[in-house]
Amino acid sequence: MTGQVRTVDGRVAGRRGQATRQKLLDCLSEMLSSSPYRDVKVIDVARKAGTSPATFYQYFPDVEGAVLEIAEEMAKEGAALTDLVSGRAWVGKAGWQTAEELVEGFLDFWRRNDAILRVVDLGAAEGDKRFYKIRMKILNSVTNSLTDSVKELQSKGRVDKDVNPAAMAGALVAMLAAVASHQKGFSAWGVKQAELRPHLALLVHLGITGKKPTK
């Protein structure tokens, strides 16, 4: 944990306080993985962390406030998704590798953070601007880089000038997010993860380059 951590009333938390605060966040994250967000109560989080509700309220105004803290940290991790696209090649075999690694990285990130992303999606869908901004921060990390990739390919005459880079990138990232949040559901259609990813990479490659990949 970096920087100063403050309590709700503005006091700087000491090392012990920071450890307690982090334990509360860790326990909340664990509970979100097994319980519906609306069912998680302060008293249950405090009990799981081996402390009291009063201690919880020293660091967070409510469960939602603590969830936002977890979501913000996740969004910082999500910003690194841009590395899967930024400066990467989209021509020849390297282009297929870029598409594959983008799909792998994106789906893996979503799977690791599935519980908190479900809450973020719920909040964003209900119109909560705080959750919406967090969701867009994650998606923008990939969308902006893909937009630049399409623009670069256009400048070299490899992609039709009629293609709108931002529209194409946004559509592909929205598709990735939808598929990522539905990963478990594909098994009901008889689709295994090992089969899903290359097909998703194919769609990404076709969308960015307009061409079938060279494998």
Summary of the structure (lengths in Angstrom):
residues: 215
radius of gyration: 20.4
end to end distance: 42.8
largest distance: 63.2
contacts: 637
relative contact order: 0.11
helix: 74%
strand: 1%
